[in-house]
Amino acid sequence: MTDTFTASHADNPLLQDWNTPHGLPPFSLFQPAHFAPAFEAAMQAHRDELDAIAQQADAPSFDNTVAAFDRCGRLLGRVEAVFRNLTSSQTSPALQAVQREMAGPLAAHANSVYMNAALFARIDTLHEARTTLGLTPEQLRLLERTHFDFVSSGARLKGADQARYAAVMEELARLTTLFGQNVLHDEASYQLVLRTEDELAGLPGFVRDAARQAAVDRGLQDDAQAHVITLSRSLIVPFLTFSTRRDLREQAWRAWTSRGEHLGEHDNREVARAILKLRREQARLHGYASYADYALVDRMAGTQQAVKQLLDEVWPRALAAVERERQMLRAAMVDAGQGADAVIEPWDWRVWAEKVRVQRYAVDDAEVKPYFRLDRMVEAAFDCAGRLFGLQFAHRPDLPLYHPDVKAYEVRNASGQVCGIFLQDNFARPTKRSGAWMSSLRWQNRNVPQGAALQSHSGVALTVQAGAAEIPVILNNNNFAKGAPGAPTLLSMDDVRTLFHEFGHGLHGLLSNVTYERLSGTQVLRDFVELPSQMFEHWTSEPAVLKQHARHWQTDEPIPDELLARIQRARRFNQGYETVRYTASALVDMAVHSLTDDEPPADLCAFEAQELQRLGLPHGVGLNHRLVHFQHLFSGSGYAAGYYVYLWAEVLDADAFDAFVEAGDPFDAQVAQALQRFIYASGNSLEPREAFAAFRGRAARVEPMLRKKGLIEDGQAA
Ligand SMILES: [Zn+2]
């Protein structure tokens, strides 16, 4: 490393010590132009660290090789974490350009890490001897995990195969980046502007308020009549639920479901095909017939057969349930004077379902939402974390953040020590991708590198206490429609579940209590990761929680018992519709990733339509996760051949929550303690089936999930 190189980075805030409270990123100092040079310097620092491990004269030991590998790359991890969070939540054309520019080099760097032959040889030697090394269970887990990471990233490939594998991975990184940017483009560029009462017909006040706010956010503040429906879930779904303008619903539905399918430079059809072709090659280089076979090796499910068995358990029951719901919708249509042969189109289902919900269960969103103020529901989530795990959240408005909407909290554990920082970014905006997610800026761990080791290589000043532990910095992103100025943001029950879901992931990060960074927080198998999040959703239905926190935003009255009872009765209604849509998406994902031909289908949209027809997706139940914008599958690879994981985890979470039901208390201290120890705090330090069994005393059963979804009656076996 030359002095010139060091000097050129001296003023790059991404590479300096962050002397902020809790070492949070000083976001206001970062410019898009800082990222590429910071990535280059951090990758160089990482390579130097890896060479130092690989080239050392000492024989491989767990500490000088495996634990040392876990300690290195922290500077790169830090820069990447900041970059990922900004490109997801507060992006810009300049950041997107860096994203496109760096996707290839970052993938190439990852290849060079896992294809470092000298390094892998040391890890492989230790792995061979793993049972004789006297390792703790967590150390053994780290060794096995690290070894698996190398093997599944191509470490065992030879010569030309390894070179080809590296090229495939770089091209995949480029294409998945492009795919996500194309979806964001189509979402950001669509808006349905409503101005007249006729165009706003049917929309309750909260939808109008949110649509007005969206108009302001999109620069239409001077157009006093303008209301904007965007493709953000928290606007498009209420619009499709309440608008009585069938023509506008159809228009909005088509815009929502055709994202990524427009001719021109943002067309995702060929991008998705190219990704599938490369994934097939990736799998073949590893000796697997299909990408699904390759991906499932690193999942609890293990095989396509296990996934298929679960989906098959649910699919016919969900079809039967949706048929019962269709009959109810049809009856409501006849009551409303529509002909018995009127067709229910995908843009009609939600409107009629809402009518049935109001008629049969006397529950409508417009009555419910005033009780679900966003800030109160955040308090409810914090309160549940306090009652279950002893956590306390203190708002810290002084901490540096990247957008005024983000809130930072200092989190203390039951002993009163600060155990993490939690950032919550709740509102939709055009610079944020759609959906809801948890991410991290720093993982909890007790394997922090010594400052000197880092400084001696790259010249980059990153000083950390030797042997110190790091507390996690965890983010939650939601896409709620912000209330009008002066008015609170009100949530639907769906939104409340999303809030708790992401907070459950957040707790998985915040409660993490492991030694090694690789095993920390949510870095678990993909079909286990939704357990802590979906588990936490259960507390949104607990009367004890709702009576305390669901208060009318104007009167402060707690939600009335009889409204609560109506909400509980209505809970299972329309679950057939939701389950069919989800399961169909999961089945199409498995279908497209289990293909064994070298060439993907020439026309992906036609393939998708054929699959749905073969499965018997009922008319009127449209999908909003179509392949051309299915970010789970194509904006990265984490959920490819993995959309089923939510259902898999639901088997776990429904059964796990039953432990509280059996104890007779949703906050039972003993159950909560076991839940924390084996599920929320253990990260990837335990094998997932063992972790579940340690909590529950046995393996998970499928019945509680089927019952929860209303797919079997209480008392009936399945
Ligand atoms: Zn999740």
Boltz pocket constraint, residues with backbone or C-beta under 6 A from the ligand:
constraints:
  - pocket:
      binder: B
      contacts: [[A, 501], [A, 505], [A, 529], [A, 530], [A, 533]]
      max_distance: 6.0
